[in-house]
């Protein structure tokens, strides 16, 4: 599925991943104006990272349900 086809829950998870990616690259503050990722940022993720930013950044990538913790299959060994 494309980034535009993701559920709201998957899109939110991808936004969080995007912020962590920026932080790891050292570009979080430069791109978002944030000096750190904290719970308040995550609570307001839709205001911090617009959908269009994620659509542009992940354009052309094919996702599957298992790419996301929120929709990944849970496997239990017996």
C-alpha positions in Angstrom: 0.0 0.0 0.0 1.2 3.6 -0.6 1.7 6.2 2.1 -1.6 7.8 1.1 -3.4 4.5 1.8 -2.2 4.1 5.4 -4.7 4.2 8.2 -4.6 7.1 10.6 -3.0 4.9 13.2 -0.3 3.8 10.7 0.3 7.4 9.6 0.7 8.5 13.2 3.3 5.8 13.8 5.1 6.8 10.6 5.2 10.4 11.8 6.8 9.3 15.1 9.4 7.3 13.1 10.0 10.3 10.9 10.8 12.5 13.9 13.2 9.9 15.4 14.8 9.6 12.0 15.4 13.4 11.9 16.7 13.3 15.5 19.2 10.5 14.6 20.4 12.5 11.6 20.9 15.6 13.7 18.4 17.6 11.6 15.4 17.6 14.0 15.8 21.2 15.1 16.7 22.5 11.6 13.6 20.9 10.0 11.0 21.1 12.7 12.3 23.8 15.1 12.1 21.2 18.0 15.2 20.7 20.1 13.9 17.3 21.3 11.1 14.7 21.0 9.0 14.6 24.2 5.5 13.3 25.0 3.8 16.6 24.3 5.2 16.5 20.8 3.9 13.0 20.3 0.5 13.9 21.7 0.3 16.7 19.1 2.0 14.8 16.3 -0.6 15.9 13.7 0.1 19.5 14.3 3.9 19.0 14.5 4.1 16.9 11.3 1.5 17.5 8.7 0.3 14.6 6.6 1.7 16.2 3.4 5.2 16.1 4.8 4.9 12.4 5.3 3.3 11.9 1.9 6.2 13.7 0.2 8.9 12.0 2.3 7.7 8.5 1.8 6.3 8.8 -1.7 7.1 5.8 -3.8 7.5 3.4 -0.9 5.3 0.3 -0.7 4.2 -0.6 2.8 2.7 -3.7 4.3 0.7 -4.2 7.5 3.8 -5.8 9.2 5.8 -2.6 8.7 3.8 -1.1 11.6 3.7 -2.1 15.2 0.1 -1.1 15.4 -1.0 -3.5 12.7 1.7 -6.1 12.7 0.7 -9.7 13.0 1.2 -11.1 16.5 2.7 -14.6 16.4 2.8 -16.8 19.5 4.9 -20.0 19.6 3.2 -22.8 21.4 
